Amino acid sequence: MRLHKFLAKDRIIDIKSKTFEDAIVELLEVCHLPKTTGSNQEILQLILESEKTIPTYLGNGIAMPHVKLAIPRPYIFAVGYCQDGLPNSNSPDHKEIKVLFLLLSAKGGDLYLNVLSTLARILQDPSIINELKSQPSMVSFRSKINKIFVGYKTSENPDETKFNSLIFDKAKQIAYGAKCSAVMIFDDVIVGDCYDCADKFGGLKTLFVTQKANALSDPSTSNNVIFVQSFSAHRLSQLRSAIIIGLTRALIQGDEKICCISGITKSNLFDTISVIDIAKEFSSSVSATNGKMFLQDGIRPEVLERLLAIVGDISVEGREGKPVGCLFVLGDIEKIRPFTKQLVLNPFFGYKEEERNILNPFMVETVKEFSTIDGAFIVRGDGVIESAGTMIQAPNNHNVQMPGGLGTRHAAAAIISLISESIAITVSESTNQITLFRDGKMTALSEQSLSASTI
């Protein structure tokens, strides 16, 4: 199920208003909400109150106001094209708003933040933003919105199609010959998408790895698309994170072999087939589970995925041009708390849980800003950030061995993951390497480790 089912064509409009408030009312009018929901002015006030706490400006002229209401459908979307721009007091440089994306969500829905996060990824993709803002008319704007949410067609170049079909045929033979149970396709090779090729591999599971924001499906249904950011040209740079996410979502198991099909990004040609034995290539992650599910009870898979995306950004961007080292601990707060002590006043204390949830896309910049504080982020399994600037006081009486060159942050991550049955993720300030710890065992996820691996 794709997100476009919640976006009707008549709810993509040309905004005539000159202020943010009046533009919201215009969008609410085309949503045709039942009277029991409240008046448009009452809903506007709820949105404005939310804006005071966490502004919904995403940057680059895009804003995404949202509110929970008593509506009959899970979600209702409305999009406004502000060709003349709207004043924006929530932007640091006061850039005008060019596109307003309104999200209305039914009260009680537990996937609200997932959808919000998915939409934010789509609307923060530079290529998508540039396309939306450059449309000369409402006709082309509506067409572009439709393509973004429905998906782009795969290239129909006959030579490329023929060559890819040959690669898929050989990959199927190799997968069955090597006794693989799944095929993993790196979808970024294709400019459009290649989800219709899933039926080419018989009874094998087919997984797609991508960093295309508009490839994300509605998270209310299970799917075979793994969204993983890539920060290098290495054709398999997404592989380790994709395997970890596949394990967390139970899309694959630790004793499986998978056949990977990849190529050069946006080349429209697949040219590499490789077989990955998860138990051998990812022995530290798999052995740490001791036959259990990769994620402990109470940890939501999408929360770990979101954390991996955030630490990926921190690893590459740092803060204010300087590298940043940080630590996130994800798990059962009651098991983690006895081994922690607050170093500074907790910046997340007193806020509503929804406002300090890691899945809330408007929390991302806040988390990045606080990543410069000494100490760890403590994150509950459902994504709620309990604290930042927290010291780990776990005694090393479990004989946790660390490779040379790793410091106290990594040692603390290893120990806390073992004694509290949590997952810890570190970013190294000196090397930018991202490392995941599970039951005291470490798995390096960034490319520094890939260059020295067998992958």
Secondary structure as UniProt FT lines:
FT   HELIX           3..6
FT   HELIX           9..11
FT   STRAND          12..14
FT   HELIX           20..31
FT   HELIX           35..37
FT   HELIX           40..53
FT   STRAND          57..59
FT   TURN            60..61
FT   STRAND          62..63
FT   STRAND          66..69
FT   STRAND          75..86
FT   TURN            89..90
FT   TURN            92..93
FT   STRAND          97..106
FT   TURN            107..108
FT   TURN            110..111
FT   HELIX           112..123
FT   HELIX           126..133
FT   HELIX           138..150
FT   HELIX           158..177
FT   TURN            178..179
FT   STRAND          182..186
FT   HELIX           187..189
FT   HELIX           195..201
FT   TURN            202..203
FT   STRAND          205..210
FT   HELIX           213..215
FT   TURN            219..220
FT   STRAND          225..227
FT   TURN            235..238
FT   HELIX           239..248
FT   TURN            249..250
FT   TURN            254..255
FT   STRAND          257..263
FT   TURN            265..266
FT   STRAND          270..277
FT   HELIX           278..281
FT   HELIX           283..289
FT   TURN            290..291
FT   TURN            297..298
FT   HELIX           301..317
FT   TURN            320..321
FT   STRAND          326..331
FT   HELIX           333..336
FT   HELIX           337..339
FT   STRAND          340..342
FT   TURN            347..350
FT   TURN            353..356
FT   TURN            358..359
FT   HELIX           361..363
FT   HELIX           364..370
FT   TURN            371..372
FT   STRAND          376..380
FT   TURN            381..382
FT   STRAND          384..392
FT   TURN            404..405
FT   HELIX           408..419
FT   TURN            420..421
FT   STRAND          423..427
FT   TURN            429..431
FT   STRAND          434..438
FT   TURN            439..440
FT   STRAND          441..444
FT   HELIX           447..450
FT   TURN            451..452
//
